[in-house]
Amino acid sequence: MYQVILPQNLVDRYGRRVLTDSGQPGRDGHIGVGSTTEQLQGRVAAAIYANCAELDDEQLDEIIGWVAAYKRR
């Protein structure tokens, strides 16, 4: 069974929401708010929200590995 993830669950390290209620990028739930990099973070969060619900743990681990590769560079 899948755990339901809501847009309100995707927050940055400061506890600020990165998506609107509809799952679109938006700082503190408001579209168009935030710096350029905050907006990019919201776009990644929106892609995760829209596409990852039905992936299995192994597929999610692969995606996490891709992100970790960027972090290590």
CHARMM-style PDB file with segment names, atoms N, HN, CA, C and O in Angstrom:
ATOM      1  N   MET     1       0.842  -1.189   0.000  1.00  0.00      PROA
ATOM      2  CA  MET     1       0.000   0.000   0.000  1.00  0.00      PROA
ATOM      3  C   MET     1       0.881   1.244   0.000  1.00  0.00      PROA
ATOM      4  O   MET     1       1.883   1.301   0.711  1.00  0.00      PROA
ATOM      5  N   TYR     2       0.506   2.232  -0.794  1.00  0.00      PROA
ATOM      6  HN  TYR     2      -0.309   2.185  -1.372  1.00  0.00      PROA
ATOM      7  CA  TYR     2       1.270   3.459  -0.913  1.00  0.00      PROA
ATOM      8  C   TYR     2       0.846   4.466   0.141  1.00  0.00      PROA
ATOM      9  O   TYR     2      -0.337   4.587   0.462  1.00  0.00      PROA
ATOM     10  N   GLN     3       1.816   5.182   0.674  1.00  0.00      PROA
ATOM     11  HN  GLN     3       2.777   5.084   0.413  1.00  0.00      PROA
ATOM     12  CA  GLN     3       1.529   6.275   1.584  1.00  0.00      PROA
ATOM     13  C   GLN     3       1.195   7.503   0.751  1.00  0.00      PROA
ATOM     14  O   GLN     3       1.884   7.800  -0.225  1.00  0.00      PROA
ATOM     15  N   VAL     4       0.165   8.200   1.125  1.00  0.00      PROA
ATOM     16  HN  VAL     4      -0.394   7.958   1.918  1.00  0.00      PROA
ATOM     17  CA  VAL     4      -0.232   9.401   0.385  1.00  0.00      PROA
ATOM     18  C   VAL     4       0.680  10.556   0.793  1.00  0.00      PROA
ATOM     19  O   VAL     4       0.827  10.872   1.973  1.00  0.00      PROA
ATOM     20  N   ILE     5       1.282  11.168  -0.209  1.00  0.00      PROA
ATOM     21  HN  ILE     5       1.163  10.912  -1.168  1.00  0.00      PROA
ATOM     22  CA  ILE     5       2.102  12.356   0.009  1.00  0.00      PROA
ATOM     23  C   ILE     5       1.314  13.546  -0.534  1.00  0.00      PROA
ATOM     24  O   ILE     5       0.857  13.528  -1.676  1.00  0.00      PROA
ATOM     25  N   LEU     6       1.165  14.552   0.273  1.00  0.00      PROA
ATOM     26  HN  LEU     6       1.537  14.566   1.201  1.00  0.00      PROA
ATOM     27  CA  LEU     6       0.437  15.761  -0.105  1.00  0.00      PROA
ATOM     28  C   LEU     6       1.431  16.877  -0.436  1.00  0.00      PROA
ATOM     29  O   LEU     6       2.561  16.861   0.051  1.00  0.00      PROA
ATOM     30  N   PRO     7       1.022  17.836  -1.253  1.00  0.00      PROA
ATOM     31  CA  PRO     7       1.917  18.960  -1.538  1.00  0.00      PROA
ATOM     32  C   PRO     7       2.419  19.651  -0.266  1.00  0.00      PROA
ATOM     33  O   PRO     7       3.538  20.164  -0.238  1.00  0.00      PROA
ATOM     34  N   GLN     8       1.610  19.663   0.760  1.00  0.00      PROA
ATOM     35  HN  GLN     8       0.702  19.246   0.737  1.00  0.00      PROA
ATOM     36  CA  GLN     8       1.994  20.300   2.020  1.00  0.00      PROA
ATOM     37  C   GLN     8       3.135  19.559   2.722  1.00  0.00      PROA
ATOM     38  O   GLN     8       3.799  20.129   3.587  1.00  0.00      PROA
ATOM     39  N   ASN     9       3.368  18.294   2.357  1.00  0.00      PROA
ATOM     40  HN  ASN     9       2.828  17.831   1.654  1.00  0.00      PROA
ATOM     41  CA  ASN     9       4.436  17.503   2.961  1.00  0.00      PROA
ATOM     42  C   ASN     9       5.814  17.833   2.384  1.00  0.00      PROA
ATOM     43  O   ASN     9       6.831  17.498   2.992  1.00  0.00      PROA
ATOM     44  N   LEU    10       5.859  18.481   1.229  1.00  0.00      PROA
ATOM     45  HN  LEU    10       5.033  18.753   0.736  1.00  0.00      PROA
ATOM     46  CA  LEU    10       7.138  18.785   0.598  1.00  0.00      PROA
ATOM     47  C   LEU    10       7.572  20.190   1.023  1.00  0.00      PROA
ATOM     48  O   LEU    10       7.073  21.198   0.523  1.00  0.00      PROA
ATOM     49  N   VAL    11       8.513  20.217   1.959  1.00  0.00      PROA
ATOM     50  HN  VAL    11       8.918  19.398   2.365  1.00  0.00      PROA
ATOM     51  CA  VAL    11       8.984  21.477   2.546  1.00  0.00      PROA
ATOM     52  C   VAL    11      10.508  21.545   2.443  1.00  0.00      PROA
ATOM     53  O   VAL    11      11.177  20.517   2.332  1.00  0.00      PROA
ATOM     54  N   ASP    12      11.047  22.760   2.481  1.00  0.00      PROA
ATOM     55  HN  ASP    12      10.504  23.594   2.571  1.00  0.00      PROA
ATOM     56  CA  ASP    12      12.495  22.929   2.453  1.00  0.00      PROA
ATOM     57  C   ASP    12      13.063  22.817   3.867  1.00  0.00      PROA
ATOM     58  O   ASP    12      12.332  22.543   4.818  1.00  0.00      PROA
ATOM     59  N   ARG    13      14.352  23.028   3.992  1.00  0.00      PROA
ATOM     60  HN  ARG    13      14.946  23.251   3.218  1.00  0.00      PROA
ATOM     61  CA  ARG    13      15.027  22.857   5.294  1.00  0.00      PROA
ATOM     62  C   ARG    13      14.564  23.866   6.338  1.00  0.00      PROA
ATOM     63  O   ARG    13      14.841  23.705   7.526  1.00  0.00      PROA
ATOM     64  N   TYR    14      13.859  24.906   5.898  1.00  0.00      PROA
ATOM     65  HN  TYR    14      13.634  25.037   4.933  1.00  0.00      PROA
ATOM     66  CA  TYR    14      13.335  25.916   6.812  1.00  0.00      PROA
ATOM     67  C   TYR    14      11.870  25.675   7.149  1.00  0.00      PROA
ATOM     68  O   TYR    14      11.252  26.465   7.861  1.00  0.00      PROA
ATOM     69  N   GLY    15      11.315  24.577   6.633  1.00  0.00      PROA
ATOM     70  HN  GLY    15      11.817  23.934   6.054  1.00  0.00      PROA
ATOM     71  CA  GLY    15       9.915  24.261   6.884  1.00  0.00      PROA
ATOM     72  C   GLY    15       8.944  24.989   5.969  1.00  0.00      PROA
ATOM     73  O   GLY    15       7.737  24.973   6.211  1.00  0.00      PROA
ATOM     74  N   ARG    16       9.455  25.629   4.919  1.00  0.00      PROA
ATOM     75  HN  ARG    16      10.435  25.642   4.722  1.00  0.00      PROA
ATOM     76  CA  ARG    16       8.602  26.358   3.973  1.00  0.00      PROA
ATOM     77  C   ARG    16       8.129  25.413   2.877  1.00  0.00      PROA
ATOM     78  O   ARG    16       8.915  24.636   2.335  1.00  0.00      PROA
ATOM     79  N   ARG    17       6.868  25.482   2.560  1.00  0.00      PROA
ATOM     80  HN  ARG    17       6.229  26.113   3.000  1.00  0.00      PROA
ATOM     81  CA  ARG    17       6.320  24.676   1.477  1.00  0.00      PROA
ATOM     82  C   ARG    17       6.952  25.075   0.147  1.00  0.00      PROA
ATOM     83  O   ARG    17       7.257  26.244  -0.089  1.00  0.00      PROA
ATOM     84  N   VAL    18       7.141  24.073  -0.720  1.00  0.00      PROA
ATOM     85  HN  VAL    18       6.893  23.124  -0.528  1.00  0.00      PROA
ATOM     86  CA  VAL    18       7.707  24.353  -2.039  1.00  0.00      PROA
ATOM     87  C   VAL    18       6.696  24.114  -3.151  1.00  0.00      PROA
ATOM     88  O   VAL    18       7.011  24.307  -4.326  1.00  0.00      PROA
ATOM     89  N   LEU    19       5.478  23.693  -2.792  1.00  0.00      PROA
ATOM     90  HN  LEU    19       5.222  23.536  -1.838  1.00  0.00      PROA
ATOM     91  CA  LEU    19       4.414  23.454  -3.770  1.00  0.00      PROA
ATOM     92  C   LEU    19       3.124  24.131  -3.334  1.00  0.00      PROA
ATOM     93  O   LEU    19       2.883  24.352  -2.147  1.00  0.00      PROA
ATOM     94  N   THR    20       2.304  24.453  -4.325  1.00  0.00      PROA
ATOM     95  HN  THR    20       2.500  24.274  -5.289  1.00  0.00      PROA
ATOM     96  CA  THR    20       0.955  24.947  -4.045  1.00  0.00      PROA
ATOM     97  C   THR    20       0.065  23.756  -3.691  1.00  0.00      PROA
ATOM     98  O   THR    20       0.496  22.608  -3.796  1.00  0.00      PROA
ATOM     99  N   ASP    21      -1.156  24.018  -3.280  1.00  0.00      PROA
ATOM    100  HN  ASP    21      -1.506  24.951  -3.195  1.00  0.00      PROA
ATOM    101  CA  ASP    21      -2.093  22.935  -2.961  1.00  0.00      PROA
ATOM    102  C   ASP    21      -2.338  22.008  -4.150  1.00  0.00      PROA
ATOM    103  O   ASP    21      -2.648  20.830  -3.969  1.00  0.00      PROA
ATOM    104  N   SER    22      -2.200  22.538  -5.363  1.00  0.00      PROA
ATOM    105  HN  SER    22      -1.949  23.494  -5.511  1.00  0.00      PROA
ATOM    106  CA  SER    22      -2.438  21.725  -6.560  1.00  0.00      PROA
ATOM    107  C   SER    22      -1.194  20.963  -7.015  1.00  0.00      PROA
ATOM    108  O   SER    22      -1.244  20.225  -7.999  1.00  0.00      PROA
ATOM    109  N   GLY    23      -0.071  21.140  -6.298  1.00  0.00      PROA
ATOM    110  HN  GLY    23      -0.030  21.739  -5.499  1.00  0.00      PROA
ATOM    111  CA  GLY    23       1.146  20.428  -6.647  1.00  0.00      PROA
ATOM    112  C   GLY    23       2.061  21.163  -7.601  1.00  0.00      PROA
ATOM    113  O   GLY    23       3.029  20.584  -8.094  1.00  0.00      PROA
ATOM    114  N   GLN    24       1.776  22.433  -7.875  1.00  0.00      PROA
ATOM    115  HN  GLN    24       0.989  22.904  -7.474  1.00  0.00      PROA
ATOM    116  CA  GLN    24       2.615  23.253  -8.745  1.00  0.00      PROA
ATOM    117  C   GLN    24       3.705  23.927  -7.908  1.00  0.00      PROA
ATOM    118  O   GLN    24       3.514  24.158  -6.714  1.00  0.00      PROA
ATOM    119  N   PRO    25       4.856  24.245  -8.533  1.00  0.00      PROA
ATOM    120  CA  PRO    25       5.904  24.931  -7.777  1.00  0.00      PROA
ATOM    121  C   PRO    25       5.402  26.251  -7.205  1.00  0.00      PROA
ATOM    122  O   PRO    25       4.731  27.020  -7.893  1.00  0.00      PROA
ATOM    123  N   GLY    26       5.728  26.504  -5.963  1.00  0.00      PROA
ATOM    124  HN  GLY    26       6.274  25.879  -5.404  1.00  0.00      PROA
ATOM    125  CA  GLY    26       5.332  27.758  -5.333  1.00  0.00      PROA
ATOM    126  C   GLY    26       5.784  27.822  -3.897  1.00  0.00      PROA
ATOM    127  O   GLY    26       5.415  26.969  -3.090  1.00  0.00      PROA
ATOM    128  N   ARG    27       6.558  28.796  -3.572  1.00  0.00      PROA
ATOM    129  HN  ARG    27       6.858  29.489  -4.227  1.00  0.00      PROA
ATOM    130  CA  ARG    27       7.088  28.972  -2.228  1.00  0.00      PROA
ATOM    131  C   ARG    27       5.966  29.363  -1.278  1.00  0.00      PROA
ATOM    132  O   ARG    27       5.157  30.241  -1.579  1.00  0.00      PROA
ATOM    133  N   ASP    28       5.929  28.696  -0.125  1.00  0.00      PROA
ATOM    134  HN  ASP    28       6.585  27.983   0.119  1.00  0.00      PROA
ATOM    135  CA  ASP    28       4.876  28.938   0.880  1.00  0.00      PROA
ATOM    136  C   ASP    28       3.484  28.787   0.272  1.00  0.00      PROA
ATOM    137  O   ASP    28       2.526  29.407   0.733  1.00  0.00      PROA
ATOM    138  N   GLY    29       3.381  27.953  -0.769  1.00  0.00      PROA
ATOM    139  HN  GLY    29       4.160  27.449  -1.143  1.00  0.00      PROA
ATOM    140  CA  GLY    29       2.090  27.698  -1.399  1.00  0.00      PROA
ATOM    141  C   GLY    29       1.665  28.748  -2.416  1.00  0.00      PROA
ATOM    142  O   GLY    29       0.533  28.704  -2.897  1.00  0.00      PROA
ATOM    143  N   HSD    30       2.545  29.695  -2.758  1.00  0.00      PROA
ATOM    144  HN  HSD    30       3.465  29.731  -2.368  1.00  0.00      PROA
ATOM    145  CA  HSD    30       2.205  30.769  -3.694  1.00  0.00      PROA
ATOM    146  C   HSD    30       3.058  30.661  -4.953  1.00  0.00      PROA
ATOM    147  O   HSD    30       4.286  30.637  -4.871  1.00  0.00      PROA
ATOM    148  N   ILE    31       2.420  30.596  -6.107  1.00  0.00      PROA
ATOM    149  HN  ILE    31       1.422  30.615  -6.174  1.00  0.00      PROA
ATOM    150  CA  ILE    31       3.120  30.501  -7.380  1.00  0.00      PROA
ATOM    151  C   ILE    31       3.961  31.754  -7.621  1.00  0.00      PROA
ATOM    152  O   ILE    31       3.539  32.870  -7.317  1.00  0.00      PROA
ATOM    153  N   GLY    32       5.167  31.546  -8.178  1.00  0.00      PROA
ATOM    154  HN  GLY    32       5.510  30.640  -8.425  1.00  0.00      PROA
ATOM    155  CA  GLY    32       6.018  32.658  -8.580  1.00  0.00      PROA
ATOM    156  C   GLY    32       6.815  33.300  -7.465  1.00  0.00      PROA
ATOM    157  O   GLY    32       7.483  34.310  -7.689  1.00  0.00      PROA
ATOM    158  N   VAL    33       6.761  32.739  -6.269  1.00  0.00      PROA
ATOM    159  HN  VAL    33       6.219  31.919  -6.087  1.00  0.00      PROA
ATOM    160  CA  VAL    33       7.490  33.314  -5.140  1.00  0.00      PROA
ATOM    161  C   VAL    33       8.796  32.545  -4.953  1.00  0.00      PROA
ATOM    162  O   VAL    33       8.824  31.326  -5.121  1.00  0.00      PROA
ATOM    163  N   GLY    34       9.865  33.237  -4.611  1.00  0.00      PROA
ATOM    164  HN  GLY    34       9.842  34.228  -4.474  1.00  0.00      PROA
ATOM    165  CA  GLY    34      11.136  32.598  -4.314  1.00  0.00      PROA
ATOM    166  C   GLY    34      12.221  32.982  -5.294  1.00  0.00      PROA
ATOM    167  O   GLY    34      11.966  33.488  -6.387  1.00  0.00      PROA
ATOM    168  N   SER    35      13.450  32.720  -4.859  1.00  0.00      PROA
ATOM    169  HN  SER    35      13.657  32.309  -3.972  1.00  0.00      PROA
ATOM    170  CA  SER    35      14.605  33.001  -5.717  1.00  0.00      PROA
ATOM    171  C   SER    35      14.618  32.015  -6.885  1.00  0.00      PROA
ATOM    172  O   SER    35      13.816  31.083  -6.942  1.00  0.00      PROA
ATOM    173  N   THR    36      15.536  32.240  -7.803  1.00  0.00      PROA
ATOM    174  HN  THR    36      16.187  32.998  -7.757  1.00  0.00      PROA
ATOM    175  CA  THR    36      15.659  31.351  -8.961  1.00  0.00      PROA
ATOM    176  C   THR    36      15.899  29.914  -8.522  1.00  0.00      PROA
ATOM    177  O   THR    36      15.254  28.998  -9.032  1.00  0.00      PROA
ATOM    178  N   THR    37      16.814  29.704  -7.587  1.00  0.00      PROA
ATOM    179  HN  THR    37      17.338  30.448  -7.172  1.00  0.00      PROA
ATOM    180  CA  THR    37      17.099  28.336  -7.145  1.00  0.00      PROA
ATOM    181  C   THR    37      15.951  27.756  -6.335  1.00  0.00      PROA
ATOM    182  O   THR    37      15.709  26.551  -6.400  1.00  0.00      PROA
ATOM    183  N   GLU    38      15.237  28.576  -5.576  1.00  0.00      PROA
ATOM    184  HN  GLU    38      15.433  29.555  -5.523  1.00  0.00      PROA
ATOM    185  CA  GLU    38      14.054  28.083  -4.855  1.00  0.00      PROA
ATOM    186  C   GLU    38      12.976  27.652  -5.843  1.00  0.00      PROA
ATOM    187  O   GLU    38      12.276  26.666  -5.610  1.00  0.00      PROA
ATOM    188  N   GLN    39      12.842  28.379  -6.933  1.00  0.00      PROA
ATOM    189  HN  GLN    39      13.410  29.180  -7.122  1.00  0.00      PROA
ATOM    190  CA  GLN    39      11.866  27.993  -7.953  1.00  0.00      PROA
ATOM    191  C   GLN    39      12.276  26.683  -8.626  1.00  0.00      PROA
ATOM    192  O   GLN    39      11.421  25.851  -8.931  1.00  0.00      PROA
ATOM    193  N   LEU    40      13.578  26.492  -8.861  1.00  0.00      PROA
ATOM    194  HN  LEU    40      14.273  27.168  -8.613  1.00  0.00      PROA
ATOM    195  CA  LEU    40      14.059  25.230  -9.421  1.00  0.00      PROA
ATOM    196  C   LEU    40      13.780  24.072  -8.456  1.00  0.00      PROA
ATOM    197  O   LEU    40      13.364  22.993  -8.877  1.00  0.00      PROA
ATOM    198  N   GLN    41      14.007  24.301  -7.184  1.00  0.00      PROA
ATOM    199  HN  GLN    41      14.345  25.178  -6.841  1.00  0.00      PROA
ATOM    200  CA  GLN    41      13.713  23.280  -6.172  1.00  0.00      PROA
ATOM    201  C   GLN    41      12.232  22.914  -6.222  1.00  0.00      PROA
ATOM    202  O   GLN    41      11.878  21.741  -6.109  1.00  0.00      PROA
ATOM    203  N   GLY    42      11.378  23.899  -6.389  1.00  0.00      PROA
ATOM    204  HN  GLY    42      11.665  24.853  -6.480  1.00  0.00      PROA
ATOM    205  CA  GLY    42       9.947  23.640  -6.497  1.00  0.00      PROA
ATOM    206  C   GLY    42       9.599  22.824  -7.727  1.00  0.00      PROA
ATOM    207  O   GLY    42       8.706  21.978  -7.679  1.00  0.00      PROA
ATOM    208  N   ARG    43      10.301  23.072  -8.836  1.00  0.00      PROA
ATOM    209  HN  ARG    43      11.026  23.759  -8.874  1.00  0.00      PROA
ATOM    210  CA  ARG    43      10.051  22.294 -10.055  1.00  0.00      PROA
ATOM    211  C   ARG    43      10.425  20.830  -9.856  1.00  0.00      PROA
ATOM    212  O   ARG    43       9.716  19.940 -10.325  1.00  0.00      PROA
ATOM    213  N   VAL    44      11.531  20.577  -9.165  1.00  0.00      PROA
ATOM    214  HN  VAL    44      12.107  21.301  -8.785  1.00  0.00      PROA
ATOM    215  CA  VAL    44      11.925  19.195  -8.878  1.00  0.00      PROA
ATOM    216  C   VAL    44      10.895  18.549  -7.952  1.00  0.00      PROA
ATOM    217  O   VAL    44      10.500  17.402  -8.165  1.00  0.00      PROA
ATOM    218  N   ALA    45      10.463  19.276  -6.932  1.00  0.00      PROA
ATOM    219  HN  ALA    45      10.783  20.207  -6.759  1.00  0.00      PROA
ATOM    220  CA  ALA    45       9.449  18.747  -6.016  1.00  0.00      PROA
ATOM    221  C   ALA    45       8.150  18.439  -6.755  1.00  0.00      PROA
ATOM    222  O   ALA    45       7.506  17.426  -6.483  1.00  0.00      PROA
ATOM    223  N   ALA    46       7.764  19.307  -7.687  1.00  0.00      PROA
ATOM    224  HN  ALA    46       8.287  20.130  -7.909  1.00  0.00      PROA
ATOM    225  CA  ALA    46       6.541  19.076  -8.460  1.00  0.00      PROA
ATOM    226  C   ALA    46       6.663  17.824  -9.315  1.00  0.00      PROA
ATOM    227  O   ALA    46       5.702  17.065  -9.448  1.00  0.00      PROA
ATOM    228  N   ALA    47       7.842  17.602  -9.896  1.00  0.00      PROA
ATOM    229  HN  ALA    47       8.623  18.218  -9.788  1.00  0.00      PROA
ATOM    230  CA  ALA    47       8.059  16.397 -10.698  1.00  0.00      PROA
ATOM    231  C   ALA    47       7.978  15.153  -9.825  1.00  0.00      PROA
ATOM    232  O   ALA    47       7.400  14.145 -10.231  1.00  0.00      PROA
ATOM    233  N   ILE    48       8.545  15.218  -8.646  1.00  0.00      PROA
ATOM    234  HN  ILE    48       9.014  16.037  -8.316  1.00  0.00      PROA
ATOM    235  CA  ILE    48       8.468  14.087  -7.712  1.00  0.00      PROA
ATOM    236  C   ILE    48       7.017  13.839  -7.334  1.00  0.00      PROA
ATOM    237  O   ILE    48       6.540  12.705  -7.382  1.00  0.00      PROA
ATOM    238  N   TYR    49       6.326  14.891  -6.962  1.00  0.00      PROA
ATOM    239  HN  TYR    49       6.713  15.812  -6.923  1.00  0.00      PROA
ATOM    240  CA  TYR    49       4.926  14.760  -6.542  1.00  0.00      PROA
ATOM    241  C   TYR    49       4.061  14.165  -7.651  1.00  0.00      PROA
ATOM    242  O   TYR    49       3.202  13.323  -7.389  1.00  0.00      PROA
ATOM    243  N   ALA    50       4.289  14.602  -8.883  1.00  0.00      PROA
ATOM    244  HN  ALA    50       4.987  15.286  -9.096  1.00  0.00      PROA
ATOM    245  CA  ALA    50       3.455  14.171 -10.003  1.00  0.00      PROA
ATOM    246  C   ALA    50       3.787  12.772 -10.509  1.00  0.00      PROA
ATOM    247  O   ALA    50       2.933  12.120 -11.110  1.00  0.00      PROA
ATOM    248  N   ASN    51       5.021  12.294 -10.278  1.00  0.00      PROA
ATOM    249  HN  ASN    51       5.714  12.824  -9.790  1.00  0.00      PROA
ATOM    250  CA  ASN    51       5.456  11.086 -10.960  1.00  0.00      PROA
ATOM    251  C   ASN    51       5.903   9.922 -10.087  1.00  0.00      PROA
ATOM    252  O   ASN    51       6.071   8.818 -10.605  1.00  0.00      PROA
ATOM    253  N   CYS    52       6.101  10.113  -8.805  1.00  0.00      PROA
ATOM    254  HN  CYS    52       5.965  11.010  -8.384  1.00  0.00      PROA
ATOM    255  CA  CYS    52       6.734   9.056  -8.013  1.00  0.00      PROA
ATOM    256  C   CYS    52       5.782   8.187  -7.195  1.00  0.00      PROA
ATOM    257  O   CYS    52       6.219   7.197  -6.610  1.00  0.00      PROA
ATOM    258  N   ALA    53       4.525   8.518  -7.139  1.00  0.00      PROA
ATOM    259  HN  ALA    53       4.169   9.322  -7.615  1.00  0.00      PROA
ATOM    260  CA  ALA    53       3.595   7.796  -6.257  1.00  0.00      PROA
ATOM    261  C   ALA    53       3.531   6.300  -6.541  1.00  0.00      PROA
ATOM    262  O   ALA    53       3.384   5.504  -5.614  1.00  0.00      PROA
ATOM    263  N   GLU    54       3.638   5.913  -7.792  1.00  0.00      PROA
ATOM    264  HN  GLU    54       3.758   6.560  -8.545  1.00  0.00      PROA
ATOM    265  CA  GLU    54       3.470   4.502  -8.124  1.00  0.00      PROA
ATOM    266  C   GLU    54       4.782   3.765  -8.365  1.00  0.00      PROA
ATOM    267  O   GLU    54       4.767   2.588  -8.725  1.00  0.00      PROA
ATOM    268  N   LEU    55       5.905   4.430  -8.174  1.00  0.00      PROA
ATOM    269  HN  LEU    55       5.917   5.386  -7.881  1.00  0.00      PROA
ATOM    270  CA  LEU    55       7.194   3.755  -8.325  1.00  0.00      PROA
ATOM    271  C   LEU    55       7.451   2.874  -7.112  1.00  0.00      PROA
ATOM    272  O   LEU    55       7.034   3.192  -5.999  1.00  0.00      PROA
ATOM    273  N   ASP    56       8.146   1.758  -7.343  1.00  0.00      PROA
ATOM    274  HN  ASP    56       8.485   1.499  -8.248  1.00  0.00      PROA
ATOM    275  CA  ASP    56       8.479   0.891  -6.211  1.00  0.00      PROA
ATOM    276  C   ASP    56       9.752   1.387  -5.531  1.00  0.00      PROA
ATOM    277  O   ASP    56      10.408   2.305  -6.024  1.00  0.00      PROA
ATOM    278  N   ASP    57      10.093   0.785  -4.416  1.00  0.00      PROA
ATOM    279  HN  ASP    57       9.561   0.039  -4.016  1.00  0.00      PROA
ATOM    280  CA  ASP    57      11.243   1.242  -3.631  1.00  0.00      PROA
ATOM    281  C   ASP    57      12.547   1.181  -4.420  1.00  0.00      PROA
ATOM    282  O   ASP    57      13.395   2.062  -4.277  1.00  0.00      PROA
ATOM    283  N   GLU    58      12.718   0.155  -5.247  1.00  0.00      PROA
ATOM    284  HN  GLU    58      12.029  -0.561  -5.363  1.00  0.00      PROA
ATOM    285  CA  GLU    58      13.947   0.036  -6.028  1.00  0.00      PROA
ATOM    286  C   GLU    58      14.055   1.170  -7.049  1.00  0.00      PROA
ATOM    287  O   GLU    58      15.135   1.725  -7.250  1.00  0.00      PROA
ATOM    288  N   GLN    59      12.953   1.507  -7.685  1.00  0.00      PROA
ATOM    289  HN  GLN    59      12.076   1.056  -7.522  1.00  0.00      PROA
ATOM    290  CA  GLN    59      12.971   2.610  -8.643  1.00  0.00      PROA
ATOM    291  C   GLN    59      13.250   3.933  -7.941  1.00  0.00      PROA
ATOM    292  O   GLN    59      13.999   4.765  -8.453  1.00  0.00      PROA
ATOM    293  N   LEU    60      12.654   4.127  -6.781  1.00  0.00      PROA
ATOM    294  HN  LEU    60      12.045   3.451  -6.365  1.00  0.00      PROA
ATOM    295  CA  LEU    60      12.922   5.351  -6.019  1.00  0.00      PROA
ATOM    296  C   LEU    60      14.378   5.405  -5.573  1.00  0.00      PROA
ATOM    297  O   LEU    60      14.984   6.476  -5.572  1.00  0.00      PROA
ATOM    298  N   ASP    61      14.952   4.246  -5.189  1.00  0.00      PROA
ATOM    299  HN  ASP    61      14.459   3.376  -5.190  1.00  0.00      PROA
ATOM    300  CA  ASP    61      16.366   4.213  -4.810  1.00  0.00      PROA
ATOM    301  C   ASP    61      17.267   4.605  -5.977  1.00  0.00      PROA
ATOM    302  O   ASP    61      18.288   5.263  -5.777  1.00  0.00      PROA
ATOM    303  N   GLU    62      16.899   4.206  -7.193  1.00  0.00      PROA
ATOM    304  HN  GLU    62      16.069   3.672  -7.356  1.00  0.00      PROA
ATOM    305  CA  GLU    62      17.676   4.603  -8.360  1.00  0.00      PROA
ATOM    306  C   GLU    62      17.654   6.119  -8.527  1.00  0.00      PROA
ATOM    307  O   GLU    62      18.686   6.733  -8.796  1.00  0.00      PROA
ATOM    308  N   ILE    63      16.490   6.715  -8.370  1.00  0.00      PROA
ATOM    309  HN  ILE    63      15.651   6.216  -8.151  1.00  0.00      PROA
ATOM    310  CA  ILE    63      16.362   8.171  -8.500  1.00  0.00      PROA
ATOM    311  C   ILE    63      17.168   8.861  -7.409  1.00  0.00      PROA
ATOM    312  O   ILE    63      17.851   9.850  -7.673  1.00  0.00      PROA
ATOM    313  N   ILE    64      17.093   8.349  -6.192  1.00  0.00      PROA
ATOM    314  HN  ILE    64      16.537   7.545  -5.978  1.00  0.00      PROA
ATOM    315  CA  ILE    64      17.883   8.911  -5.090  1.00  0.00      PROA
ATOM    316  C   ILE    64      19.366   8.836  -5.423  1.00  0.00      PROA
ATOM    317  O   ILE    64      20.117   9.762  -5.114  1.00  0.00      PROA
ATOM    318  N   GLY    65      19.796   7.746  -6.049  1.00  0.00      PROA
ATOM    319  HN  GLY    65      19.186   6.995  -6.300  1.00  0.00      PROA
ATOM    320  CA  GLY    65      21.190   7.596  -6.469  1.00  0.00      PROA
ATOM    321  C   GLY    65      21.596   8.646  -7.491  1.00  0.00      PROA
ATOM    322  O   GLY    65      22.709   9.170  -7.444  1.00  0.00      PROA
ATOM    323  N   TRP    66      20.694   8.952  -8.413  1.00  0.00      PROA
ATOM    324  HN  TRP    66      19.789   8.527  -8.451  1.00  0.00      PROA
ATOM    325  CA  TRP    66      20.993   9.988  -9.403  1.00  0.00      PROA
ATOM    326  C   TRP    66      21.200  11.333  -8.726  1.00  0.00      PROA
ATOM    327  O   TRP    66      22.119  12.076  -9.073  1.00  0.00      PROA
ATOM    328  N   VAL    67      20.349  11.641  -7.765  1.00  0.00      PROA
ATOM    329  HN  VAL    67      19.603  11.038  -7.483  1.00  0.00      PROA
ATOM    330  CA  VAL    67      20.474  12.913  -7.039  1.00  0.00      PROA
ATOM    331  C   VAL    67      21.771  12.911  -6.226  1.00  0.00      PROA
ATOM    332  O   VAL    67      22.470  13.923  -6.172  1.00  0.00      PROA
ATOM    333  N   ALA    68      22.092  11.788  -5.601  1.00  0.00      PROA
ATOM    334  HN  ALA    68      21.524  10.966  -5.645  1.00  0.00      PROA
ATOM    335  CA  ALA    68      23.331  11.689  -4.814  1.00  0.00      PROA
ATOM    336  C   ALA    68      24.553  11.915  -5.697  1.00  0.00      PROA
ATOM    337  O   ALA    68      25.541  12.492  -5.242  1.00  0.00      PROA
ATOM    338  N   ALA    69      24.505  11.469  -6.959  1.00  0.00      PROA
ATOM    339  HN  ALA    69      23.703  11.000  -7.329  1.00  0.00      PROA
ATOM    340  CA  ALA    69      25.629  11.690  -7.875  1.00  0.00      PROA
ATOM    341  C   ALA    69      25.865  13.185  -8.086  1.00  0.00      PROA
ATOM    342  O   ALA    69      27.015  13.618  -8.165  1.00  0.00      PROA
ATOM    343  N   TYR    70      24.807  13.975  -8.177  1.00  0.00      PROA
ATOM    344  HN  TYR    70      23.873  13.623  -8.113  1.00  0.00      PROA
ATOM    345  CA  TYR    70      24.953  15.428  -8.294  1.00  0.00      PROA
ATOM    346  C   TYR    70      25.523  16.024  -7.020  1.00  0.00      PROA
ATOM    347  O   TYR    70      26.339  16.945  -7.057  1.00  0.00      PROA
ATOM    348  N   LYS    71      25.084  15.490  -5.903  1.00  0.00      PROA
ATOM    349  HN  LYS    71      24.421  14.742  -5.873  1.00  0.00      PROA
ATOM    350  CA  LYS    71      25.540  16.018  -4.620  1.00  0.00      PROA
ATOM    351  C   LYS    71      27.040  15.784  -4.426  1.00  0.00      PROA
ATOM    352  O   LYS    71      27.713  16.611  -3.812  1.00  0.00      PROA
ATOM    353  N   ARG    72      27.568  14.684  -4.932  1.00  0.00      PROA
ATOM    354  HN  ARG    72      27.021  14.011  -5.430  1.00  0.00      PROA
ATOM    355  CA  ARG    72      28.976  14.328  -4.773  1.00  0.00      PROA
ATOM    356  C   ARG    72      29.907  15.101  -5.693  1.00  0.00      PROA
ATOM    357  O   ARG    72      31.103  15.192  -5.419  1.00  0.00      PROA
ATOM    358  N   ARG    73      29.385  15.657  -6.773  1.00  0.00      PROA
ATOM    359  HN  ARG    73      28.413  15.584  -6.995  1.00  0.00      PROA
ATOM    360  CA  ARG    73      30.278  16.279  -7.760  1.00  0.00      PROA
ATOM    361  C   ARG    73      30.981  17.495  -7.259  1.00  0.00      PROA
ATOM    362  OT1 ARG    73      31.758  18.105  -7.994  1.00  0.00      PROA
TER     363      ARG     73
END
